[in-house]
Amino acid sequence: MSYFRQLNDKIEKLYSLCNKKERWLILFVADPDAMASALALKRILVRKVENVGLAMVNEISRPDNLAMMKYLNIPAKKLTPLLAAQYDKFALVDSQPHHNPEFANFDFSIVIDHHPLSKDNPIKADFVEVQPEYGANSTILTEFLYNLKLKPGKLLSTALLYGIKTDTHSFENNFHDADIKAFRYLSKFANHNLLRKIVRSEYKLEWLKYFAQALKKLRVIGEGITVFMGEVDSSDILVILADFFMKIHDISWDIVMGICDDKVVAIFRGDGIKHHMGKLAYRLFGDVGSAGGHKAMARAEFKVEDIEEHPQQFLWNKLEKLKMIKRAIKEDRDEE
């Protein structure tokens, strides 16, 4: 029995699209799983076509993503019309064409993803490989490398390993047996010192001031913490702080809020046991902007100009509804 599923027919179809005279550009929304997947697909295509480039539609700001690009030599560039004009064919990894407006201008030849399919947005591409039950897109690309007998080098193995680690949240979230097999397989080739360096790159030096501010501004509500940070340079700071406070013993949820680019952003984190943070976010802020998410994490966002009060006062007034919402959360859990 093969270690991974057999992909001979899929590989034959994939390679039938390749032409030595054509240049390919692999697009993605940059995060560890997407960057690793793009790097792996480049390894698969590079000897079958003239050239393969990598392009991201978003800016990278998170320290771990920046460290991953630096230490694993990921040659990704920001997508621009001028860059796209240099290529003949396009591939998409860890996303589907309807996931980002930037993808609307492209006719993709290859789409490889692990997110759920949308009945309203069928994928139009010559080659489509979507495995929604997989925890990470890196697992799919690892299977292709294995079937092609392409042993991943240390940098590629480390990238794919980190992609699986992040998207499965170290196997705390939904994952498939294939994710475990891929993680075990890649561990033999990866540089674990580099992996530790990337994993530990959580904060930028200039962000430390925000930790000091957050510790002064936090409010404890039962088993939760709320913090209004005021103006911040990036919403990533709010995410970092929200994740940080969930490491405190006896804290089961937190909401970290701030203002970025004239928008109020609220980041929700929970233990996934006592509260459904997505429903909480919607009940608090769904009437003024976009709000929602999953049991353990959620986000709300709305424009400052859409409210009449000072954002801090507006948020605190909303948070006074927490007692009512706690009852609603309990009802949600009872229904489940």
C-alpha positions as CSV (number, residue, x, y, z in Angstrom):
1,M,0.0,0.0,0.0
2,S,1.3,3.4,-1.0
3,Y,2.2,5.9,1.8
4,F,0.0,8.6,0.1
5,R,-2.9,8.3,-2.3
6,Q,-2.0,7.5,-5.9
7,L,-2.0,10.6,-8.2
8,N,-0.7,9.2,-11.5
9,D,-3.7,10.3,-13.6
10,K,-3.8,13.7,-12.0
11,I,0.0,14.2,-12.6
12,E,-0.4,13.2,-16.2
13,K,-3.2,15.8,-16.7
14,L,-1.2,18.4,-14.8
15,Y,1.9,17.9,-17.0
16,S,-0.1,17.9,-20.1
17,L,-0.7,21.7,-19.5
18,C,3.1,22.4,-19.5
19,N,5.0,23.8,-22.4
20,K,8.7,24.5,-22.4
21,K,8.1,27.8,-24.1
22,E,5.6,29.2,-21.6
23,R,6.1,31.2,-18.4
24,W,4.0,30.5,-15.4
25,L,3.0,32.7,-12.5
26,I,1.7,31.1,-9.2
27,L,-0.6,33.4,-7.3
28,F,-1.7,33.3,-3.7
29,V,-2.8,35.2,-0.6
30,A,0.4,35.1,1.5
31,D,0.4,33.0,4.6
32,P,2.6,30.1,5.6
33,D,0.5,27.4,4.0
34,A,0.1,29.4,0.8
35,M,3.7,30.3,0.5
36,A,4.8,26.7,1.0
37,S,2.3,25.4,-1.5
38,A,3.5,27.9,-4.1
39,L,7.1,27.0,-3.5
40,A,6.2,23.3,-3.9
41,L,4.2,23.8,-7.1
42,K,7.2,25.8,-8.5
43,R,9.4,22.7,-7.8
44,I,6.9,20.6,-9.7
45,L,6.6,22.8,-12.7
46,V,10.1,24.4,-13.0
47,R,11.6,21.7,-15.3
48,K,8.6,21.5,-17.5
49,V,8.2,25.1,-18.5
50,E,10.4,28.1,-19.3
51,N,10.1,29.9,-16.1
52,V,8.0,29.9,-12.8
53,G,7.3,33.0,-10.7
54,L,5.5,33.5,-7.4
55,A,3.2,36.5,-6.7
56,M,1.2,37.4,-3.6
57,V,-1.8,39.7,-3.7
58,N,-1.4,41.0,-0.1
59,E,1.3,42.7,1.8
60,I,3.2,40.6,4.4
61,S,3.6,42.1,7.9
62,R,3.4,39.3,10.4
63,P,6.9,38.5,11.8
64,D,6.6,34.7,11.3
65,N,5.7,35.2,7.6
66,L,8.5,37.7,7.1
67,A,10.9,35.2,8.8
68,M,9.7,32.4,6.6
69,M,10.3,34.4,3.4
70,K,13.8,35.4,4.7
71,Y,15.1,32.1,6.0
72,L,13.6,29.8,3.4
73,N,14.4,32.0,0.4
74,I,10.9,32.3,-0.9
75,P,11.2,34.4,-4.1
76,A,7.7,35.9,-4.0
77,K,6.8,39.4,-5.4
78,K,3.8,41.6,-4.9
79,L,1.4,41.1,-7.8
80,T,1.2,44.0,-10.2
81,P,-0.2,44.3,-13.7
82,L,3.3,44.8,-15.0
83,L,4.5,41.6,-13.4
84,A,1.5,39.6,-14.6
85,A,2.0,40.8,-18.2
86,Q,5.4,38.9,-18.2
87,Y,3.7,35.5,-17.9
88,D,1.6,33.3,-20.2
89,K,-0.2,31.0,-17.8
90,F,-1.4,31.3,-14.2
91,A,-1.9,28.9,-11.2
92,L,-3.6,29.5,-7.9
93,V,-2.8,27.7,-4.6
94,D,-4.5,27.7,-1.2
95,S,-7.4,29.8,-2.6
96,Q,-10.1,29.7,-5.2
97,P,-10.8,32.4,-7.8
98,H,-13.7,33.9,-5.9
99,H,-11.8,34.3,-2.6
100,N,-10.1,37.6,-3.6
101,P,-11.0,40.4,-6.1
102,E,-7.4,40.4,-7.3
103,F,-8.0,36.9,-8.9
104,A,-11.0,38.1,-11.0
105,N,-8.7,39.3,-13.8
106,F,-7.0,35.9,-14.4
107,D,-7.9,32.7,-16.2
108,F,-6.3,30.1,-14.1
109,S,-4.9,26.9,-15.7
110,I,-4.3,25.3,-12.3
111,V,-6.1,25.6,-9.0
112,I,-5.0,23.6,-5.9
113,D,-6.8,24.3,-2.7
114,H,-8.2,22.7,0.5
115,H,-11.0,25.2,1.4
116,P,-14.7,24.2,0.9
117,L,-16.1,24.4,-2.6
118,S,-18.8,27.0,-3.3
119,K,-21.8,25.9,-5.3
120,D,-22.3,29.5,-6.4
121,N,-18.7,29.9,-7.5
122,P,-17.6,26.8,-9.5
123,I,-13.9,26.8,-10.3
124,K,-13.1,27.2,-14.0
125,A,-9.6,25.8,-14.7
126,D,-8.0,23.1,-16.8
127,F,-6.7,21.4,-13.7
128,V,-8.5,21.5,-10.4
129,E,-7.5,19.7,-7.2
130,V,-9.5,20.6,-4.1
131,Q,-9.4,18.5,-0.9
132,P,-11.7,20.3,1.6
133,E,-11.2,17.5,4.2
134,Y,-7.4,18.3,4.4
135,G,-6.2,20.5,7.2
136,A,-3.5,22.1,5.0
137,N,-2.9,22.8,1.3
138,S,0.8,21.9,1.9
139,T,-0.3,18.3,2.4
140,I,-1.8,18.2,-1.1
141,L,1.5,19.5,-2.6
142,T,3.5,17.0,-0.5
143,E,1.4,14.2,-2.0
144,F,2.2,15.4,-5.5
145,L,6.0,15.6,-4.7
146,Y,5.9,12.1,-3.3
147,N,4.1,10.7,-6.3
148,L,6.5,12.4,-8.6
149,K,9.5,11.0,-6.6
150,L,10.7,14.5,-6.1
151,K,12.5,14.5,-2.7
152,P,11.9,18.0,-1.2
153,G,15.0,19.8,-0.1
154,K,15.6,21.2,3.4
155,L,14.1,24.6,2.7
156,L,11.0,23.3,0.8
157,S,10.4,20.6,3.5
158,T,10.7,23.2,6.2
159,A,8.2,25.5,4.4
160,L,5.7,22.7,3.9
161,L,6.1,21.5,7.5
162,Y,5.4,25.0,8.8
163,G,2.4,25.3,6.4
164,I,0.9,22.2,7.9
165,K,1.7,23.3,11.4
166,T,0.1,26.7,11.1
167,D,-3.1,25.6,9.2
168,T,-3.9,22.7,11.6
169,H,-2.8,24.8,14.6
170,S,-0.3,22.1,15.5
171,F,-3.1,19.5,15.0
172,E,-5.5,21.2,17.4
173,N,-7.9,22.1,14.6
174,N,-9.6,19.8,12.0
175,F,-7.0,17.7,10.2
176,H,-6.9,14.6,8.1
177,D,-4.7,11.4,8.3
178,A,-2.9,12.7,5.2
179,D,-1.8,15.8,7.2
180,I,-0.2,13.6,9.8
181,K,1.5,11.4,7.2
182,A,2.8,14.5,5.3
183,F,4.1,16.0,8.6
184,R,5.9,12.8,9.5
185,Y,7.4,12.4,6.0
186,L,8.6,16.0,5.8
187,S,10.1,15.9,9.2
188,K,12.9,13.6,7.9
189,F,14.1,16.3,5.5
190,A,13.3,19.6,7.2
191,N,15.8,21.9,9.0
192,H,14.3,22.0,12.5
193,N,16.5,24.7,13.7
194,L,15.2,27.0,11.0
195,L,11.7,25.9,11.8
196,R,12.1,26.9,15.5
197,K,13.5,30.3,14.4
198,I,10.4,30.9,12.3
199,V,8.0,29.7,14.9
200,R,9.6,32.0,17.5
201,S,9.5,35.0,15.3
202,E,6.2,36.2,16.8
203,Y,6.8,39.9,17.5
204,K,8.5,42.9,16.0
205,L,10.7,45.0,18.4
206,E,8.6,48.1,17.8
207,W,5.5,46.1,18.9
208,L,6.7,45.8,22.5
209,K,5.3,49.2,23.4
210,Y,1.8,47.9,22.6
211,F,2.2,45.1,25.2
212,A,3.0,47.7,27.9
213,Q,0.0,49.8,26.8
214,A,-2.3,46.7,26.7
215,L,-1.4,45.6,30.2
216,K,-2.3,49.1,31.5
217,K,-5.6,49.2,29.6
218,L,-7.0,45.7,30.0
219,R,-10.3,45.1,31.8
220,V,-11.2,41.7,33.3
221,I,-14.8,40.7,32.9
222,G,-15.4,37.3,34.6
223,E,-13.2,34.8,32.7
224,G,-12.6,37.3,29.9
225,I,-10.4,40.2,29.0
226,T,-11.2,43.3,27.0
227,V,-8.7,45.9,25.8
228,F,-9.2,49.0,23.7
229,M,-5.9,50.0,22.2
230,G,-6.8,53.2,20.4
231,E,-4.7,53.9,17.2
232,V,-2.4,51.1,16.1
233,D,-0.1,50.8,13.1
234,S,-1.6,47.5,12.0
235,S,-4.5,45.2,12.9
236,D,-1.8,42.4,13.2
237,I,-0.9,44.0,16.5
238,L,-4.5,43.3,17.8
239,V,-4.2,39.7,16.6
240,I,-0.9,39.2,18.4
241,L,-2.3,40.7,21.6
242,A,-5.5,38.6,21.5
243,D,-3.5,35.4,21.0
244,F,-1.2,36.4,23.8
245,F,-3.9,37.0,26.4
246,M,-5.4,33.5,25.7
247,K,-2.2,32.1,27.2
248,I,-3.3,33.3,30.7
249,H,-4.6,30.7,33.1
250,D,-8.3,31.0,33.9
251,I,-9.0,33.3,30.8
252,S,-11.4,31.7,28.4
253,W,-12.0,34.6,26.0
254,D,-10.7,38.0,25.1
255,I,-11.6,40.9,22.8
256,V,-8.8,43.3,21.7
257,M,-9.9,46.4,19.9
258,G,-8.2,49.3,18.1
259,I,-8.4,51.8,15.3
260,C,-6.5,51.2,12.1
261,D,-6.9,53.1,8.8
262,D,-10.0,54.9,10.0
263,K,-11.6,51.5,10.9
264,V,-12.5,50.1,14.3
265,V,-11.2,46.5,14.4
266,A,-12.1,44.0,17.1
267,I,-10.3,40.7,17.4
268,F,-12.0,37.9,19.3
269,R,-10.3,34.8,20.8
270,G,-11.8,32.0,22.9
271,D,-11.0,28.5,24.2
272,G,-13.7,27.0,21.9
273,I,-15.4,25.4,24.9
274,K,-17.4,28.0,26.8
275,H,-18.1,30.6,24.1
276,H,-18.7,30.8,20.4
277,M,-16.7,33.9,19.4
278,G,-18.1,34.1,15.9
279,K,-21.6,34.4,17.2
280,L,-20.5,36.8,19.9
281,A,-18.8,39.1,17.4
282,Y,-21.9,39.2,15.3
283,R,-24.2,39.9,18.2
284,L,-22.0,42.7,19.4
285,F,-21.1,44.4,16.1
286,G,-23.1,42.8,13.3
287,D,-25.4,45.8,13.1
288,V,-22.6,48.3,12.3
289,G,-20.2,46.4,10.1
290,S,-18.8,43.0,9.1
291,A,-18.6,40.6,12.0
292,G,-18.3,36.8,12.5
293,G,-15.9,33.9,12.6
294,H,-15.5,30.5,14.2
295,K,-15.9,29.2,17.8
296,A,-12.4,30.0,18.9
297,M,-11.6,33.1,16.8
298,A,-13.5,35.9,15.1
299,R,-13.3,39.5,13.9
300,A,-15.4,42.6,13.6
301,E,-14.7,45.7,11.6
302,F,-16.5,48.9,10.8
303,K,-15.7,52.5,9.8
304,V,-15.2,55.1,12.5
305,E,-17.4,57.5,10.6
306,D,-20.4,55.1,10.8
307,I,-20.8,55.7,14.5
308,E,-21.7,58.9,16.3
309,E,-19.9,58.2,19.6
310,H,-16.3,58.0,20.4
311,P,-15.2,54.5,19.3
312,Q,-14.1,53.6,22.8
313,Q,-17.4,54.6,24.4
314,F,-19.3,52.9,21.6
315,L,-17.5,49.6,22.2
316,W,-17.9,49.8,26.0
317,N,-21.6,50.4,25.6
318,K,-21.8,47.3,23.3
319,L,-19.8,45.2,25.8
320,E,-22.4,46.0,28.5
321,K,-24.6,43.5,26.6
322,L,-22.2,40.6,27.5
323,K,-24.4,39.3,30.3
324,M,-27.3,38.9,27.9
325,I,-25.0,37.4,25.3
326,K,-23.6,34.9,27.8
327,R,-27.1,33.5,28.1
328,A,-27.5,33.4,24.4
329,I,-24.1,31.6,24.1
330,K,-25.3,29.0,26.6
331,E,-28.5,28.5,24.5
332,D,-26.3,28.1,21.4
333,R,-24.2,25.4,23.1
334,D,-27.4,23.6,24.3
335,E,-28.7,23.6,20.7
336,E,-25.4,22.0,19.5
